[in-house]
Amino acid sequence: MSGKHTGEFFRRRDEWRKHPMLTNQLRHATPGLGIALVAFGVYLVADQLYNRLHAPSHNHSHSAAASH
């Protein structure tokens, strides 16, 4: 009989741990961080693609490096 009451006692005492303000603190503390990280990732990929497509030809850069 006392075991049943003990479990109920601790269950009611631990309800505060499941409060929405405690479980989602990071999301609420950093609004827009996920969108910003995705946008920055898209920017990095686009920058790499642009640099590969519009890279200077190797003949011009090789002759400039050989003169030094």
N, C-alpha and C positions, 0 to 999 in steps of 0.2 A: 504494500500500500504506500509506503513512504517513497519507494522508487519512482512511482508514477508522478507524485507531486514534485519530486526533485527535478525530474526532466522538464516539467512544465515551468518550474521556477527559472531554470537556466534558459529555456527557450524564450521566455518573456524578457529576460535580462539581456539577451543577445540581439533583440530586434533592432536596436539602434545601429548595429553594424551593417544592416541592409538598407539603410536610409539612402535615398537617391543622391543627396548632397555629398555623401561619403563615397559612394561607388563610382560616380561620374565626375569626380573632382578635376581630373586632368583635362577632360573634354571641355568642361565649363571654364577652366582657367585659361585655356588656349583656344579661343574661338577662331576658326578660320585657318588653323595650322595645317590641317589635312589638305585643304584646298591649295594652300600656299606650297606645300611640299609637292603636290602633283603638278602644279603649274611650273615649279622650278625644275622638276624632272623632265617635263616636256620641253622646256627651254634648253636644257643641257643636251637632250637628244637632237633637237633641231639645230643647235649650234654645231654639234659634231657632224651632222649630215651636210650642213652648209659648208663647213670647212673642207670636207672631203670632196664635195662637188666643185668647189671653186678654189681649189688649191693651186698655187702657182706651179707652172711646169718645172720639172726638175732640171732642164737644161739651163734656164736663166739663173736659178739659185746656185747651181754647181759652178758656173763660170764666175759668179761674184765671189764665191767662197775660195776659189782657186787663186784669185788675184791677191788675197791677203796673205 
